[in-house]
């Protein structure tokens, strides 16, 4: 979340938080609604670990490690919160799949099985639902609707027009649910440009403008005299906040895509980085209040949004909080906390108002067990090791994509990462260059930042971690390009970030380095290019020379708007048929123990951010 968006959200919150008014109709009756929601769990079904800053029984601040998330905790938390009574909706704002070996092994079946332990009232289609073409999404929905008499979660997107009947029949623009006898419309939205250019939908599948599609769906619901409207979006927190002011009739926006943690400032003392208030209160085109919420990422949190509607169907107030889900297996270093310290840690977490100690659902854990056994058998095979934390970071600088790392401030605040970008993205590019040289020859490798999904902490590296790192079904392609074309491709990646395709488009290269200035005009943002020769020395990049470039077939097909790569055709394009995850796996096996690359190897040598 950028500082500008944070300022915008806070300003709008100040304007809309105190006095909430309704319209003039006397029809209907008030409704208090609790919306329990998640987003972007990305096949991350197992618990992970986190380290938070907490005071022990003597008042000394410690770095305390504990379990974080896991879908069985999501199931438990939603069940417990729903059991508190009231009128409840359970929503998922998209990107359920891709990102862990569970997806590699089961193509979404494990995710669907776990989602059905919650049985969501609606699911918005995310961009990564299209990673295996339209047919992959159809397969996932079939898994999700395996037992429709038990659970058949509506699949929503008002702005997706699929190419084929199989998917068209399975996606609706909206659904209507009843609570306390009152109708509530839920409209789905999918980020358009990013999905078309950064995922793999069928070529004929159309993604319409988000605002126009949302208003059309709202108007259709209003024509049916439905006056309580929720947008379930997968387009990012900043886009949600901005969209509210452009729409008439919207009351609530529950979103995903940007992996945004919202919550109280108390989370900062624990070492977390909330990007804004939960919920963020803004106003719509009619000047009426809108409640905006998102629930972080990776099965780490459940949002609890409480909305009070007046009898005219307008929002009277909204509140609630995120629940960051943790275990109580507290450790400092390798030492298990004693009873007194554990009690102090629990008290500290409770005082934050946004961290919930949760015991995983035994039922959900049993559902996951066979998938977990299959994943473990494959994933536990050793691949190698790394001496250093290999930090994940899509874009250098302190403005974009600053909270994605699972290793916390050790990566998010790391000066080298801020200056040059992700260690692991750079290392993946180096691996592809090495494999390209081995199989047919290569001079340069290019890798989009978003194709690399997780950090790799110091220690052993398993096969499972490699496939979690690189979860897509991509192959490597060799392209023969002029220096001018290569520069244009790097410019494409930078331009995509600024154009809103997503931070995942940012370019990493091996054998090539450059300066990036995000303030320059399109085509002039990348400068001072240098090429690494076979002997390891650097020379000025020759725009007229031909280079052999290795890239994954997603980028080579124009994904993330790498149009200069897509334009390379005929004899200048060669499929290597090397699986990209396996290429990195071989690199890990041969080069272990790995280390952070030398600074001189990083493709982004200098980086200048926009104001």
N, C-alpha and C positions, 0 to 999 in steps of 0.2 A: 504494500500500500504506500503510495507516494505521500509526501508531506502535504502537497496541495490538496489531495483528496481528503486527507485527514482534517485539514483546516476547513474544507467545504462541509464535511460531515458534521463537525463540531458547530460550525456556524448555523447550519440548517437545524441541528438539534436544538440549539438555543432558541431559534425562532419558533420551533414547533412543539417544544416539550411541555410548556406550562398550561396553555389554554387550548383545549380541543373542543370544537363546536360541531354541531350537526346541521342537517337541512331542516326544512319546514314541515315535512310530512309527519302525520300522527299515526301512520300504519305501523304494524310490526310490534316487536317487543325487544327489550335489551337482551344481549347475549354476551356472556363471558366465555372466551375460547382460549384453550391452551394448545399451542402448536409445538409439538416435539419434533425436532428435525436434525438431519445430518446432511452432509454433502461430501463429495470427493473422497470416498473411502478407498478407491483405487485398488481393490483386491487385497488391501492390507488388513487381513482378518485376524492375525495373531497380535497378542500384546507385544509392545516394544518396551523400551525403558527410557526414562527421563531423569535428569538431575535438577532438583529445585533447591533454592536457598531457604532453609528453615532454621528456626532456633531450637536448640535442644532444651532439656529440662533445666539447665543452668543459665539459659539465656544466651548462649554462644551460637552464632550463626554457623551452620554447617552446609556443605553441599551433599544433599541427601538423594540417593538413587532409589527409584521405585518403578513398578510396572506402570506403563502408560497405554491406555486404550485396549484395543482388541474388540472384535465385533461381539463376542459373548458379553462383554461389559456394556456395549451399546444396547443389546437386547435387554439386559438386566435393568439398566438405568431407565430406558423408555418404559418398561413394564412397571417399575416402581413409581415413576413419576405419574404415569397414567392412572395408577391405582389410588392416587391421592384424591381422585374424584374430579367432577366437573366435566365439561365438554371438551374432548381431546381430538386433535388431528395429528397424524403421524406422516411426515413428509420427508422425501429424499430428493435433494436438488442436483442429482446427476453425477457423472463420472464414477460409477460403481466399479467399473472394470479397468483392467490394464494397470500394472505397476508392481506385481508380485508374482512369485512362482505359482501361486494358486491359479492365476489366470492362464499362465503358460501351460499348466497341467490340465485344467478343466474347461478352458474357454468360457468361463463365466458361470459354470454350474455351481461351483462352491459359493460364489457371491450370491447367486439367486437363492440357494438353499438357506444361507444366513439371513438374507433380507426377509425371507418368508417366516423366520422366527419372530420378526417384528410385525409383518404384514402392513406395509405402508399404505396409506390412503391415496397416495399419488407419488409418481416418480417422474422427474423431468429428465429428458434425454440430454446427456452431456456430450461434449465433443468426442471424448474417448470411447463412447459407445459405438462410434463409427470406425474404430481403428482396424477392424477386420471386414471392412466394406459393409454394405447394407445387410448382407447375408449373416454377418457376424452378430449384428444387432438382433436380427430375427431369431437366431439361435439362442441368444441370451434371454429374449422375451419368452421364448418357449420354455426355457428352464424356469423362468420366474413364474410362469403360468402352468406349471406341471400339474398342479392339483387345484384347478380353478374353484372347486367347491369349498376349498379351505382358504385360499388366498389368491386373488387375481388383481394385483395392484394395477391401476390405470397408468398407462405409459403416455406422457404428455409432451407435445411440442406444437405450438400454434404456428411456428414459422418454418417447419420442415415439411417439404413436399417430396416424399420418396419417389424413386424412379419406378419401383415395382409394386404390384398389388400385395405381395406378402408382407411388406413393411407398412404400406398404406393402411392395411386393415388392422394393424396393431398399434398405431399411434393416433391419439385424439388431440385436438387443440386444447380441450379443457374437459373437466369432469365436474359434476355437481354432487355434493354430499349434503346430508341433513344432520343437523345437531339441534336438539331441543325443538324439533319441528320446523327449523328454519333452514333455508337453502343457502349454501355457500359455494360459490364458483371458484374453482382452482384452475388457473391457466398456466400451461407450460411454455417455456421459451428456451431455445438453444442458441448459443452464441454463433452467429452466422459466418462471418468471415474466417474466424479461427477454425471452425469445423470444416469448412470447405477447403481451406488451404493448409491446415495443420493436422488433419486426420485423413481418413481414407474412405469417405463416402463414395458411392457409385457416381460416375461422372454426370449422370442425368438427374441425380437428386438435387433439389433446389432448396436453398436456404434464403428465406425472405427477410426483409428488414424487421428487426426486433420490435421497434416502437410501433410501426404500422400494424404489424401482426397482433401485438398485444392489445392495441386499441380496438381492432376489429373484433377480437374475442371478447373483450370487455363489453363492447356495444351489443354483441349477440346475447350475452348473459343479461345485460340490463333490459333488453327487449323481452326477455322471459321473466322480468320483474325480480331478478336476483340482484340484491343490492349489497352483498358482502363479497368482495372480490379479492382473492389472493393470487399473486403472481408467484409461480414456482419456477425460478430462473436458473440458468447455467450460463452466466455471462460476466460475473465478477462484481465485487462489492461497489467499486467506483461507478460501473455502468448502472447498477441498480439505483444508487443514490441519484445519479444524473437523470435516469429514465423517469423517476417518479414525477418530476416537475413537468414532463412532457405528456403525461397521461391524465385523462379524465376518468374518474370512477374507480381508481385503484385504492385499496385500503392497506394491504400488507404485501411486502415483497420478501420472500424467503429464497435465498440465493446460494450459489456455489461458483466454482471455477477458479477464483483467485486465492483459495485456501486461506481465507482471512480469519484470524482470531479476533473477535470482538469481545470486550469485557471491561471490568473495572480496572482502574489504575493500580489496585492492590496486586494484580497479577505481575506487575513489573518488579515488585519486591521479591517475587519468587524466581525471577529470571525469565519470565515470559514476556512477549511483546505484543499486547493488544493494539490493533490499528484504529480503534474507535470505540464508541459506546455500544453496548448491547442492551436493548435494540437502539439503532440510530433512528431518530424521529425527524422526518422531513415533511414536505407538503406536496400535494399533487397539483395538477393544472387548475383545479377548482379552488385551490387554497385550503384544501382539507388535509388532515393529518394522514401520514403514511408511516407504517412501522417497517423498518428494514433490518433483516437479521441474516447472519451466516454462522456456521458452526465449524470453523477451522478445517480439519483434514484427517484422513487416514484412520478412521475409527477412533480418533483421540477424544472426541467431544460430542455431546448432545446439546442442542439448543433448546431452551424452554422459554418460548415466547408467549406472554399472556396479553391478550387483546380483549378490551371491553368495547363492544359496539352499543350505541344507543338504539332507541327504537326505530330511528330512521335508517339504520344500517351504516352509519358513519362511525369512525373510530372515536371513542370517548377518551381512552387512555391505553397505553401499552407499556409493558414492563417485562420482567423476567430476567434470566441470566443464562450464560453458557455453563455447562457442566463439563469441565475437563476431567476425564475419567482416569483414576489412578488406583493402584493397589496399595496395601499397607505393609508390604514386604520391604521396610525401610532399611537401607544400608548406608553407612558412611565408609567409603572405600570398600573393603571387603568385610567389614564388621557389621553384623546384624544389630540393629538398634535394640536396646533393652526396653523394658516396659515403660519406664518413666520418660525416656526420650521419645519412644513411639507415641505416647500420649501427647507429648508436646508437639510433635510433628503433625499429628491429626488435628490438634487445636489450631495450629498455624494454617493448615490447609482450609479448615472450615472458616477461619476468619477472613480468608481471601474473598469469600462469597461466590467463588466460581470454580472451585476444584472439589470434586466429589469422590470420596473413597467408595469404590463399588466392587462387590464380589461378582465375578462373571456368572452368567446364567448357566446352570448345569445342563439344561435342555439344549441351549444353543451350542455349548461345547460338545455335546454328544453328536449333534448334527454335523459339526465341523470335523469330528474325529477321523472318519475315513479319508477325507480330503487331506487332512493334516498328515496322516500316515503316508499317503502317496507322495506328498510334497517332501516330507522328511527323508524318505528313502532316497529320493533323487537329489535333493538339495544338500544333504549332509556330506556328500562326497567332497573331500578336500580339493581345493584348486591351488592355493598358495597362501601368501601372507603379505601384509604391508607394514612397514615400520612407522608410517605416519598416518594420521587422519587424512583422508582424501575428501576434501570438502565439496559439497554440491553448491553451485551458485550459477544461475543462468546468465545474469548480466553483471559486469563489474559496477563499482560505484556504490554509494550509500542510499540510493533512491529506489531502485527497482528490485523486486524479488529478494528482499532482505531478511525474510523470516522463514524461508522454506527448509533450511537445513535441520535435520533431526538431531544434529550434534550441538545445537544451541549456539550460544555466543562464541564458543571455541571456533566456530566457522562463520557465523553471521557477523561477528565483530572483528574477524581476523583481517589485519591490515593488508596482507598479501592478497587475500581473496577479494577484498574491496578494490584493490589496485588492478588486479589482473584477471579476476573471474575464478570459476570453479576449477579446483585441482583435478577432480575426477573427469570432468568434460575434456580437459586438456590431455589427460592420460589416455582416454578412450581414442581421441584423435591420433595420438602417437601410436597406439596399438594398430589402428587401421592402416596407417602409413606403412608400418612394418610388415603387416600381412600383405598389403598391396605390392610392396617391393618383392616379397617372396613369391607371389603368384602373379607373374606377368609384368611386374614393374610399376612403380609409382614415384611421383615427385612430391606430391602434396596430398593431404587428407583434410576433408571438411566434415564437421559434425555439428548438427544443430543442438543447442543447449538443452532443449526440452526432451530430446531423445534419450537423455541420460537421467535416470529417475531418482537415485538415492545416493547418500554419502556412503563411503566405506570407512568404518572406524579402524584405527590401528589394531592389528592382531591378525588372526587367521581369516582367510577368505575362502568361502565355500562355493561350490557350483551354484547353489541356490542363490547366493548373494549376487553372483554375476548375472543370473537371469532376472533377478529382481531389479538390478541396475539397468539392464537392457531388455525390457519385457516384450518388445514388439517383434513381429514376424518380418524382419527386414533382411535383405541381402545387400552385399556391397557391389557397387558399380564403378567401373573405370571409365572416365571421360577424358578425352584429349581436347584441351582447351588452350586458347591463346591467353597470355597474361591479362589482356583487356577483359576477356570473358571471365577469368577467375576473379579479378577485382570487382566486376559487376555482380558476381555471385555473392561475394562478401558484402557488398553494398545492399544486395537484396535482403540479406539476413538482418542487417542493422535497420534498414528501412521498415521491415516487417514489425520490428519491435515498436518503432515510433508510430506506425500506422495502425496499431492496435491488434495485429494478428496474434500477438502474445510474446512474452519474454522468451518462450521456448525457441523462437526463431534465431536468437542471437548466435553468430557464427564463431566456432572454435576451429582452429586449423593446426595441423602439424606440418612442419617444413615451410611455414609461412608466418610472418608476424607483421604487425601494422599498428598504427595509431588510430583511435576512434574518437571523433568529436560529434556528439549527438546534436550540436547546435548548427552544424553546417547544412548547406542545401543538399537535397537528394542527389546522390552521385558523387558528392565531395566529402562524405563523412569519414571515409577510410583513406588514410594517407601514409606516406613513408613506408611503403611495403618493402619487405626484404625476404629473400629466399634462402633457405638453408641448403647448402651444397652437400654432396656426399661425404666430404671430409669434416662436416660439422661447422664450417665457417659460413658467414652470412655475406650475401651480396645484394645489391640493388635489384629489385624485382623487375624483370624485363617484360613490358607490356606486349611486345611483339613476338616473344618466344612462345613455343608450344610447351605445355606441361601436362603430365598425366595425373589426373585428380581422382582420388578414391572418395566416394561418398556413399551413404546408404541410399537404397532405391527410393525411399520416401522423399528425400531431398532431391534426388536426381529426377524424380517425376514431377517436380514443381511444388512439392509440399512446403509449407511455411513460406510460400511465395518465392521460392528459389527459381525464378523464371529463367535466369541465365543458365542454370543447370538443365532445366527442361528443354531448352532450345538446342542442346547438343544432341545430334541425331546421327543416324546412319553408321558409317564406319568409325566415327569418333565416340561411339557409345558401346561399351562391352560389359555384359553381365559376367561377374566373376563366379556367381553362385556360391560365394562364401557367406554363411550365416553371420550376421554382425555380432550377435552375442557370443557365438562360438569363436569368432576371431579374437575377441577380447579375452575369452577363457583361455585360449592358447597362449596369449601374451602373458596372462597372470601365471600360468604354469611354468613358462620359460623364464620369466623375469623376476620371479619372487626371490627375496622379498622386495615388494614395490616400495617406492618412496615418492614424495611430492616431486614433480618435475623441477629441474633447475629453472630459475626465473627467466633466463635468456630464451627458453623454449616456449614460453607462453605466447600465444598468438596475439593477445591484446597487450601491447607493450605499454601504451599510455591510453587513458580513457578520460574523456571530458563529458560530464553529464549536463543535461538541460537544467535551467534554473529551478 
